[in-house]
Amino acid sequence: MKATITGTDALSKRILLDLDSGLKVSQVPEHYPVSLDQAKRLSRFRNMLEMAKKNLDEIAFKRLESLGLKSLPLSSLFRKSDWEGIVEVLAIVTDETKREELEFLIDGLEEKRKRLREFKEEADLDLKRLEFKDKSLQTREREFLRLQEEINRKSVALIDKKFTVHKIKEELKEIKNERAEIQRKIENMKKRMVHSYKEMMESPVFLSELDLKRQKELQEKALKWLFQRGFVTVADFTLPNGKKADIFAFNESQIVILEVKVSHSDLMTDLKWEEYLPYCHDFYFFTPAELTDPVSLKIKEAGCGQCVETEEGLKIVKADERINEVVGADELKFEAGQLLSRKFIYGY
């Protein structure tokens, strides 16, 4: 009978010491009651520890060591020598962190970095548009000033001259007011960009461990609520555009997507949610009740829906008002069914 190993138990530590002393991975099952697969996982953990010792501080190293084999999802970051990312994830884990929660944190790190890139690209584009408009107005302003000088030099009839000068002055006034407004917007935008970017950088992969648990709670509530109302429900469903929907649900005539948010910062920095809209008839943000007002502002122009958590599950506070033909509805339903079948048969 094979032993259960965690990477932190006494047997794991003995095997790790033997691997350090030169024992080959293939020889481990000959000396200890573990499978070759278990030996390989311990070897991977050992390699991660060796790399961590050279590249991470003592606190991060101890966190990694205490996770044991649960830390193996971090191997993708180790392969890329992403020490900054590893430290950021390890900073918010505890001994009680589960493997699936760690995987979620790694996904969160990638999502955070993606949002930072998107935020910067979008903000830079908005800033360039305003600066271009300001330059265009500046050119017009110079043209009107030259025209005003020419009129002053020429002997134009007094009435015509006064009328022309007056018109130019009015035009110049409007241009100057518009430029002042644009420059004010540019300054405000620069300040917001710095503040928001700093806030996003400092947020630990957006979701704390407590937030992760709350998100899972809300996700499970919504899945049950939808199932009880005749929907086939799938969690973490990848759409054709590569975006992952927290909840994808469908019945004979309707496809619904729910995006679960438990923190204000995660809600405000989500720039991808509108990319879900072509793939559902109804889209809802599902949040704790305290996020009702921020969600209302976020979806105001899009006409999407929102629902809040209740003891029984959820309550719709605003229905989706859009009329939408779903892109590839039949294919989406088939893919969702395949995913559910795979999870049932293979467990993943």
Stockholm file with secondary structure:
# STOCKHOLM 1.0

chainA/1-348         MKATITGTDALSKRILLDLDSGLKVSQVPEHYPVSLDQAKRLSRFRNMLEMAKKNLDEIAFKRLESLGLKSLPLSSLFRKSDWEGIVEVLAIVTDETKREELEFLIDGLEEKRKRLREFKEEADLDLKRLEFKDKSLQTREREFLRLQEEINRKSVALIDKKFTVHKIKEELKEIKNERAEIQRKIENMKKRMVHSYKEMMESPVFLSELDLKRQKELQEKALKWLFQRGFVTVADFTLPNGKKADIFAFNESQIVILEVKVSHSDLMTDLKWEEYLPYCHDFYFFTPAELTDPVSLKIKEAGCGQCVETEEGLKIVKADERINEVVGADELKFEAGQLLSRKFIYGY
#=GR chainA/1-348 SS CCCCCCSSSHHHHHHHHHHHTTCCGGGHHHHSSCCHHHHHHHHHHHHHHHHHHHHSCHHHHHHHHHHGGGGGGGHHHHHTTCHHHHHHHHTTCCTTCCHHHHHHHHHHHHHHHHHHHHHHHHHHHHHHHHHHHHHHHHHHHHHHHHHHHHHHHSCCCHHHHHHHHHHHHHHHHHHHHHHHHHHHHHHHHHHHHHHHHHHHHHSSSSCCHHHHHHHHHHHHHHHHHHHHTTCEEEEEEECTTSCEEEEEEECSSCEEEEEECCSHHHHHTCCCGGGGGGGCSEEEEEECGGGHHHHHHHHTTTTCEEEEECSSSEEEEECCCCCCCCTTHHHHHHHHHHHHHHHHHHCC
#=GC SS_cons         CCCCCCSSSHHHHHHHHHHHTTCCGGGHHHHSSCCHHHHHHHHHHHHHHHHHHHHSCHHHHHHHHHHGGGGGGGHHHHHTTCHHHHHHHHTTCCTTCCHHHHHHHHHHHHHHHHHHHHHHHHHHHHHHHHHHHHHHHHHHHHHHHHHHHHHHHSCCCHHHHHHHHHHHHHHHHHHHHHHHHHHHHHHHHHHHHHHHHHHHHHSSSSCCHHHHHHHHHHHHHHHHHHHHTTCEEEEEEECTTSCEEEEEEECSSCEEEEEECCSHHHHHTCCCGGGGGGGCSEEEEEECGGGHHHHHHHHTTTTCEEEEECSSSEEEEECCCCCCCCTTHHHHHHHHHHHHHHHHHHCC
//
